[in-house]
């Protein structure tokens, strides 16, 4: 990792305990940022490598009080990476009120809260970059049995564009990342629960014309680019990184 791409920057990264969030927190730290690595699971946070610029913090992104405390404690930041998400499987007929409400709360409202809490100080610091995790399963493309997930990830793209439009004048950029299948711990856990895990792994891999799933580190490199000044002319964009899945 090239040292200095985020030198002197301060970043909040959510879902930093594993997968894409963890890879992003480590990449940003290696690039020179002070990173507040946030996750609900303290056991996962404890597995992060010790580094002076990597600050683990328990955070329930669905708690307004927790988010307010985070904003108070960390002060101004230059980068916010919103990585929290939850995948519900099923069509609209399999998505009950509880699953629908949880999908909205985890996938959309968590981002709303964090942006709203951290944006004022970001503006005061002269601007910054917000990176939201969406998905190709969204307004980019519809997938079977992803009703709630696809709907909420489409909402993330709408949220991203609205924040970008409202705050370009404040030098705050906001972009979304839209991956296809990524070989993360959460993906592995979902695969393990399927009737034929090996067949499911093959199916998810072959969904991409490149013949494999993405890796968390590959998504993290895109997040690092969007967080850095290298992407200073990029805002309001949903960037697809999908191995050709929707081309």
PLY file of the C-alpha trace (Angstrom):
ply
format ascii 1.0
element vertex 247
property float x
property float y
property float z
element edge 246
property int vertex1
property int vertex2
end_header
0.00 0.00 0.00
1.38 3.40 -0.98
2.01 5.36 2.21
0.66 8.88 2.23
-2.47 8.68 0.07
-4.49 9.54 3.20
-1.67 11.03 5.26
-3.05 13.30 7.94
-6.65 12.27 7.28
-9.07 11.00 9.92
-11.53 8.29 8.98
-14.47 6.42 10.47
-14.98 2.92 9.06
-18.01 0.86 10.08
-18.34 -2.93 9.93
-14.58 -2.95 10.46
-14.44 -6.28 12.26
-14.34 -8.47 9.17
-14.72 -8.65 5.41
-14.83 -5.48 3.32
-14.96 -3.18 6.33
-11.87 -4.73 7.91
-9.94 -4.63 4.63
-10.93 -0.99 4.17
-9.91 0.02 7.70
-6.50 -1.63 7.27
-5.99 -0.12 3.81
-6.81 3.38 5.01
-4.56 3.00 8.03
-1.70 1.76 5.81
-2.26 4.80 3.57
-1.60 7.15 6.48
-5.02 7.83 7.99
-6.02 7.66 11.62
-8.88 5.17 11.46
-11.68 4.71 13.96
-12.53 1.09 13.23
-16.12 0.56 14.36
-18.12 -2.63 14.76
-20.88 -4.00 16.96
-18.90 -7.20 17.61
-16.15 -6.50 20.13
-14.64 -9.97 19.64
-14.02 -9.17 15.98
-12.55 -5.79 16.86
-10.13 -7.54 19.20
-8.65 -9.39 16.22
-7.57 -6.18 14.48
-3.80 -5.67 14.49
-2.45 -3.26 17.06
-1.42 0.04 15.50
-1.32 3.56 16.96
-3.41 4.92 14.08
-6.02 2.14 14.23
-8.55 2.81 16.98
-11.09 0.03 17.56
-14.47 1.18 18.85
-17.68 -0.69 19.55
-20.53 0.96 17.68
-24.16 0.05 17.15
-24.84 1.95 13.95
-28.56 1.41 14.49
-28.46 3.35 17.76
-28.86 7.10 17.47
-27.30 7.52 20.91
-24.25 5.41 20.00
-23.74 7.37 16.78
-24.06 10.69 18.62
-21.42 9.58 21.14
-19.11 8.57 18.33
-19.45 11.97 16.65
-18.78 13.72 19.96
-15.76 11.59 20.84
-13.95 11.52 17.49
-14.62 15.13 16.51
-14.11 16.04 12.88
-13.21 13.42 10.29
-12.28 13.63 6.64
-13.58 10.23 5.56
-16.65 8.17 6.42
-16.95 4.62 5.11
-20.44 3.17 5.68
-20.04 -0.60 5.52
-22.82 -1.92 7.74
-25.29 -4.20 5.96
-27.60 -7.19 6.28
-28.84 -9.58 3.59
-32.40 -10.89 3.74
-33.18 -13.76 1.38
-36.62 -14.01 -0.18
-39.22 -12.45 -2.43
-41.80 -9.95 -1.22
-43.97 -12.89 -0.11
-41.18 -14.19 2.14
-40.32 -10.75 3.53
-42.43 -10.07 6.62
-42.73 -6.75 8.43
-39.84 -7.55 10.78
-37.42 -8.46 7.98
-38.46 -5.39 6.00
-37.98 -3.10 9.00
-34.60 -4.61 9.87
-33.38 -4.28 6.28
-34.26 -0.59 6.21
-32.79 0.03 9.66
-29.46 -1.71 9.05
-28.88 -0.95 5.39
-30.21 2.61 5.10
-30.94 4.26 8.44
-27.49 3.42 9.83
-25.93 5.39 6.97
-28.38 8.26 7.38
-27.47 8.55 11.07
-23.73 8.45 10.56
-23.73 10.93 7.70
-26.01 13.32 9.58
-23.88 13.09 12.72
-20.45 13.46 11.10
-21.22 15.81 8.22
-21.25 19.16 10.11
-17.71 18.74 11.43
-16.58 17.42 8.04
-17.87 20.64 6.47
-16.09 22.68 9.12
-12.82 20.92 8.23
-13.21 22.10 4.63
-14.78 19.02 3.10
-14.27 15.29 2.89
-15.35 12.03 1.34
-18.25 9.73 2.22
-18.22 6.21 0.77
-21.36 4.09 1.07
-21.54 0.35 0.43
-24.35 -0.44 -1.99
-24.53 -3.43 -4.35
-25.21 -4.36 -7.94
-28.32 -5.93 -6.38
-30.11 -2.57 -6.28
-31.28 -0.08 -8.89
-28.35 -1.38 -10.97
-29.97 -4.81 -11.45
-32.72 -6.91 -9.91
-31.85 -10.36 -8.55
-34.24 -13.14 -7.48
-34.95 -13.52 -3.77
-33.34 -10.24 -2.76
-36.43 -8.05 -2.41
-35.53 -6.24 0.80
-31.81 -6.20 0.15
-32.12 -4.88 -3.40
-34.63 -2.25 -2.35
-32.48 -0.93 0.47
-29.29 -0.96 -1.58
-31.13 1.05 -4.25
-32.03 3.49 -1.48
-28.33 3.76 -0.60
-27.65 4.94 -4.14
-30.42 7.52 -3.81
-29.04 8.67 -0.45
-25.57 8.93 -1.96
-26.68 11.08 -4.87
-28.79 13.35 -2.64
-25.94 14.00 -0.21
-23.56 14.60 -3.10
-25.93 17.10 -4.70
-26.63 18.96 -1.47
-23.03 19.24 -0.30
-20.85 19.63 -3.38
-20.71 23.31 -2.47
-19.22 22.29 0.89
-16.49 20.25 -0.84
-17.99 17.03 0.53
-18.04 14.20 -1.97
-20.32 11.18 -1.61
-20.06 7.99 -3.67
-21.36 4.44 -3.51
-19.63 1.14 -4.23
-21.67 -1.57 -5.93
-20.00 -5.00 -5.78
-21.35 -8.32 -6.92
-20.55 -11.44 -4.86
-17.56 -10.94 -2.55
-15.82 -13.84 -0.80
-16.22 -12.42 2.68
-16.90 -14.14 6.03
-20.56 -13.13 5.85
-20.86 -14.62 2.36
-19.17 -17.81 3.53
-21.60 -18.01 6.46
-24.62 -17.68 4.15
-23.20 -20.31 1.81
-22.62 -22.70 4.72
-26.33 -22.54 5.58
-27.41 -23.60 2.08
-28.42 -27.20 1.29
-25.36 -27.77 -0.95
-22.62 -25.31 0.08
-20.16 -26.44 -2.60
-22.72 -26.01 -5.37
-23.67 -22.62 -3.92
-20.03 -21.50 -3.84
-19.65 -22.51 -7.48
-22.85 -20.71 -8.44
-21.82 -17.47 -6.73
-18.37 -17.69 -8.33
-19.69 -18.33 -11.83
-22.17 -15.47 -11.61
-19.23 -13.23 -12.60
-17.82 -13.70 -16.13
-14.34 -13.52 -14.60
-15.22 -16.84 -12.93
-14.73 -15.94 -9.29
-16.04 -13.82 -6.48
-14.39 -10.54 -5.58
-12.01 -10.26 -2.65
-12.47 -7.79 0.25
-9.06 -6.26 -0.48
-10.16 -5.46 -4.04
-13.20 -3.57 -2.78
-11.04 -1.82 -0.18
-8.74 -0.48 -2.89
-11.73 1.15 -4.59
-12.85 2.59 -1.25
-9.35 3.96 -0.72
-9.41 5.65 -4.12
-12.81 7.24 -3.42
-11.63 8.39 0.00
-8.45 9.96 -1.32
-7.81 13.20 -3.17
-7.11 11.12 -6.29
-10.88 11.03 -6.80
-11.37 14.75 -6.18
-13.57 15.10 -9.30
-15.76 12.07 -8.48
-19.02 12.54 -6.62
-22.60 11.28 -6.76
-21.49 8.11 -8.51
-22.39 4.46 -7.96
-19.22 2.61 -8.95
-19.77 -0.97 -10.10
-17.06 -3.50 -9.23
-18.52 -6.85 -10.19
-16.25 -8.99 -12.36
-18.54 -8.24 -15.30
-21.72 -9.58 -13.67
-24.00 -6.87 -15.05
-22.19 -5.87 -18.25
0 1
1 2
2 3
3 4
4 5
5 6
6 7
7 8
8 9
9 10
10 11
11 12
12 13
13 14
14 15
15 16
16 17
17 18
18 19
19 20
20 21
21 22
22 23
23 24
24 25
25 26
26 27
27 28
28 29
29 30
30 31
31 32
32 33
33 34
34 35
35 36
36 37
37 38
38 39
39 40
40 41
41 42
42 43
43 44
44 45
45 46
46 47
47 48
48 49
49 50
50 51
51 52
52 53
53 54
54 55
55 56
56 57
57 58
58 59
59 60
60 61
61 62
62 63
63 64
64 65
65 66
66 67
67 68
68 69
69 70
70 71
71 72
72 73
73 74
74 75
75 76
76 77
77 78
78 79
79 80
80 81
81 82
82 83
83 84
84 85
85 86
86 87
87 88
88 89
89 90
90 91
91 92
92 93
93 94
94 95
95 96
96 97
97 98
98 99
99 100
100 101
101 102
102 103
103 104
104 105
105 106
106 107
107 108
108 109
109 110
110 111
111 112
112 113
113 114
114 115
115 116
116 117
117 118
118 119
119 120
120 121
121 122
122 123
123 124
124 125
125 126
126 127
127 128
128 129
129 130
130 131
131 132
132 133
133 134
134 135
135 136
136 137
137 138
138 139
139 140
140 141
141 142
142 143
143 144
144 145
145 146
146 147
147 148
148 149
149 150
150 151
151 152
152 153
153 154
154 155
155 156
156 157
157 158
158 159
159 160
160 161
161 162
162 163
163 164
164 165
165 166
166 167
167 168
168 169
169 170
170 171
171 172
172 173
173 174
174 175
175 176
176 177
177 178
178 179
179 180
180 181
181 182
182 183
183 184
184 185
185 186
186 187
187 188
188 189
189 190
190 191
191 192
192 193
193 194
194 195
195 196
196 197
197 198
198 199
199 200
200 201
201 202
202 203
203 204
204 205
205 206
206 207
207 208
208 209
209 210
210 211
211 212
212 213
213 214
214 215
215 216
216 217
217 218
218 219
219 220
220 221
221 222
222 223
223 224
224 225
225 226
226 227
227 228
228 229
229 230
230 231
231 232
232 233
233 234
234 235
235 236
236 237
237 238
238 239
239 240
240 241
241 242
242 243
243 244
244 245
245 246
